[in-house]
Amino acid sequence: MTEVADGVFLVGGTEVNWVLLRDGTDVTVVDGGYPGDFAAVEASLHAIGARPEDVRAVLLTHAHVDHLGAATRFPEGYGTPLYTDPIEVRHARREYLEQAGPLDVAKNLWRPGVLPWTVRIMRVGAAKKVSAPRAEPFPAEGALDLPGAPVPVPTHGHTSGHTAYHLPQAGVVITGDELITAHAVSKLRGPQLIGSMFTPTNSDPAAALAPLAALDADVVLPGHGPVHRGPVSAAVATALERAS
């Protein structure tokens, strides 16, 4: 766990990150790891002096199993609201599924790192069917009245309703999987796009990342990989250059 600003914590789970935003005794959780990561999510809350009951809301960048999995335990067990982009709500509820499936992974097993990565994520429920039937769209526009005052930033691309979260007071942006800094199946380190096997072929990375490049932030908290320090606009430029 890394505290990147006052009350802003990046936590690494099984091949994926989540973020905790603490304000006094209240917490916002952004994403939640795989289904089997819930004990680690609980431990991260305890490490900052909080309990699951102190979570005022869960925010999703997107509804892939590695971000939604453990997050579903909060609305199910504690009645905690779970918010995401209005487009992504239907995905979170599993009215449709928009993520790489077993066949997509099988086609890529020959790539370096894919097989051991697959073994690791299967142990924490990567193949488990998860859904969030209580997922709701954001209750308001602009900064949300939650710990950290996160501002949703539409970054539709990795999924149809993918969202980043800007923390203007802290100079931080939570980028989910639209902009990452490392991945078990990537040889790159630093700002980059997630592998093509995880993203729809019709997505437009430049268009999806454009809203990020316009933000005033110099700390990037990705869905995969370590914290990146430096202007988010430069991180975006690097990721797009590497993908070209």
C-alpha positions in Angstrom: 0.0 0.0 0.0 1.2 3.5 -0.9 -0.2 6.7 0.4 0.3 9.1 -2.5 -1.4 12.1 -1.0 -3.1 12.9 2.3 -5.8 10.2 2.6 -5.2 8.7 -0.9 -4.0 5.1 -0.9 -3.0 2.9 -3.9 -3.3 -0.8 -2.9 -2.0 -3.7 -4.9 -4.0 -6.9 -4.9 -3.7 -10.0 -7.2 -2.4 -8.5 -10.4 -4.7 -5.5 -10.0 -5.0 -2.3 -7.9 -7.7 -0.6 -5.9 -7.8 2.9 -4.3 -8.9 4.0 -0.9 -9.9 7.6 -0.2 -10.1 8.4 3.5 -11.8 11.5 5.0 -11.8 11.2 8.8 -13.5 7.9 9.6 -15.2 7.6 6.2 -13.8 5.9 3.1 -14.5 5.6 -0.6 -13.3 2.5 -2.3 -12.5 2.7 -6.0 -12.5 -0.8 -7.6 -12.1 -3.9 -5.6 -9.9 -6.6 -7.2 -10.9 -10.2 -8.0 -13.6 -12.1 -6.0 -10.9 -13.7 -4.0 -9.3 -10.4 -3.1 -12.0 -9.4 -0.6 -9.9 -10.4 2.4 -7.1 -8.2 1.1 -9.5 -5.3 0.6 -10.6 -5.7 4.2 -7.0 -5.8 5.4 -6.2 -2.6 3.5 -9.2 -0.9 5.2 -8.0 -2.1 8.6 -4.5 -0.8 7.7 -5.8 2.7 7.4 -7.9 2.4 10.6 -11.2 1.7 8.9 -13.7 -1.1 8.6 -16.0 -2.2 5.8 -18.8 -0.5 7.6 -17.0 2.8 7.2 -17.1 2.6 3.4 -19.6 5.3 2.2 -19.6 4.1 -1.5 -17.8 2.0 -3.9 -16.9 3.5 -7.3 -16.0 1.4 -10.4 -13.8 2.4 -13.2 -15.3 -0.4 -15.1 -17.0 -3.8 -14.5 -14.4 -6.3 -15.5 -14.1 -9.2 -13.0 -10.7 -8.0 -11.7 -12.2 -4.7 -10.6 -15.8 -5.7 -9.8 -15.2 -9.0 -8.1 -14.5 -8.1 -4.5 -16.4 -4.8 -4.8 -19.7 -6.7 -5.0 -19.3 -7.8 -1.4 -20.0 -4.2 -0.1 -23.6 -3.8 -1.5 -24.3 -7.4 -0.8 -23.0 -7.5 2.8 -23.3 -3.9 4.0 -25.8 -2.1 1.7 -23.1 0.1 0.5 -24.0 2.0 -2.7 -21.9 1.1 -5.8 -21.7 3.8 -8.5 -20.3 3.8 -12.0 -20.9 5.5 -15.3 -24.5 5.3 -16.5 -23.3 3.3 -19.6 -21.3 0.9 -17.4 -24.2 0.2 -15.0 -25.8 -2.3 -17.4 -22.4 -4.0 -17.7 -22.0 -4.2 -13.9 -25.4 -5.7 -13.6 -24.4 -8.2 -16.3 -27.1 -7.3 -18.7 -24.3 -7.8 -21.2 -20.6 -8.9 -20.8 -17.8 -6.9 -22.3 -14.5 -8.5 -21.3 -12.0 -11.0 -22.5 -13.2 -14.6 -22.1 -11.5 -18.0 -21.8 -11.1 -18.3 -25.5 -9.4 -14.9 -25.8 -7.0 -15.9 -23.1 -6.4 -19.4 -24.6 -5.5 -17.8 -27.9 -2.7 -15.9 -26.2 -1.2 -18.5 -24.0 1.8 -18.7 -26.2 2.7 -15.1 -25.3 5.4 -14.6 -22.6 3.8 -14.3 -19.1 0.3 -15.2 -20.1 0.2 -18.7 -18.7 1.6 -18.0 -15.2 -0.6 -14.9 -15.0 -3.6 -17.0 -15.9 -2.8 -19.5 -13.2 -2.5 -16.7 -10.6 -5.8 -15.0 -11.4 -7.7 -18.3 -11.6 -6.8 -18.9 -8.0 -8.7 -15.7 -7.0 -11.8 -16.3 -9.0 -11.1 -14.9 -12.5 -13.5 -17.4 -14.0 -16.2 -16.8 -11.5 -19.4 -15.2 -12.7 -19.9 -11.9 -10.8 -22.5 -9.2 -11.1 -23.6 -6.1 -9.2 -27.4 -6.0 -9.6 -27.5 -3.0 -7.3 -25.1 -0.9 -9.3 -26.3 2.7 -9.8 -25.3 5.6 -12.0 -23.5 8.5 -10.4 -26.0 10.4 -8.2 -24.8 13.8 -9.4 -22.6 15.6 -12.0 -19.2 16.9 -11.1 -17.5 16.2 -7.8 -19.2 13.4 -5.8 -20.2 14.1 -2.2 -18.0 11.3 -1.0 -14.6 11.0 0.8 -12.0 12.4 -1.5 -14.6 14.4 -3.5 -13.7 12.3 -6.7 -14.8 13.8 -10.1 -15.8 11.2 -12.7 -14.1 11.6 -16.0 -15.5 9.6 -18.9 -12.8 7.6 -20.6 -14.9 5.3 -22.7 -12.7 2.8 -24.6 -11.4 -0.1 -22.6 -15.1 -0.7 -21.9 -18.1 1.3 -23.2 -18.5 3.1 -19.9 -15.0 3.2 -18.5 -14.4 6.1 -16.1 -11.4 7.7 -14.5 -11.6 9.7 -11.3 -9.9 13.0 -10.8 -9.0 14.3 -7.3 -8.3 17.9 -8.0 -7.3 18.9 -4.5 -4.7 16.1 -4.4 -3.5 16.5 -8.0 -4.3 12.8 -8.5 -6.1 10.9 -11.2 -7.3 7.3 -10.9 -7.0 5.9 -14.5 -8.3 2.3 -14.2 -7.3 0.3 -17.2 -7.4 3.1 -19.8 -3.9 4.0 -18.8 -1.7 1.6 -16.9 2.0 1.5 -15.9 2.7 -2.3 -15.9 1.1 -5.6 -16.5 2.1 -9.2 -16.0 1.8 -9.9 -19.7 3.6 -6.7 -20.8 7.4 -6.2 -21.1 6.9 -2.4 -20.8 7.3 -0.4 -17.6 5.8 3.0 -17.3 2.7 4.6 -18.9 1.2 2.3 -21.5 -2.1 1.0 -22.9 -3.3 -2.3 -21.7 -2.8 -5.2 -24.1 -5.1 -5.5 -27.1 -6.4 -8.9 -25.8 -8.3 -7.0 -23.1 -9.8 -4.1 -25.2 -12.4 -4.1 -27.9 -10.9 -3.9 -31.4 -13.1 -0.9 -32.3 -11.8 1.3 -29.4 -10.0 4.6 -30.1 -7.3 5.0 -27.4 -6.5 8.6 -28.4 -10.2 9.6 -28.0 -10.5 7.7 -24.8 -7.4 9.3 -23.3 -8.1 12.8 -24.4 -10.1 13.8 -21.3 -7.2 12.6 -19.1 -4.6 14.7 -21.0 -6.6 17.8 -20.2 -6.5 17.2 -16.4 -4.4 19.1 -13.9 -2.8 16.1 -12.2 0.7 14.9 -11.6 0.1 11.6 -9.9 -1.4 8.7 -11.8 -2.9 5.7 -10.0 -3.5 3.0 -12.6 -5.5 -0.2 -12.5 -2.3 -2.2 -13.0 1.2 -1.2 -12.1 2.8 1.2 -9.6 2.0 4.8 -9.1 3.4 7.2 -11.8 4.5 10.7 -10.9 4.6 13.3 -13.5 2.0 15.3 -15.6 -0.8 13.0 -16.7 -0.6 14.7 -20.1 2.9 13.5 -20.6 1.9 10.0 -19.4 -0.8 9.9 -22.0 1.5 11.1 -24.7 4.0 8.3 -23.8 1.4 5.6 -23.8 0.0 6.7 -27.2 3.6 6.9 -28.7 4.4 3.4 -27.5 1.2 2.1 -29.0 1.8 3.7 -32.4 
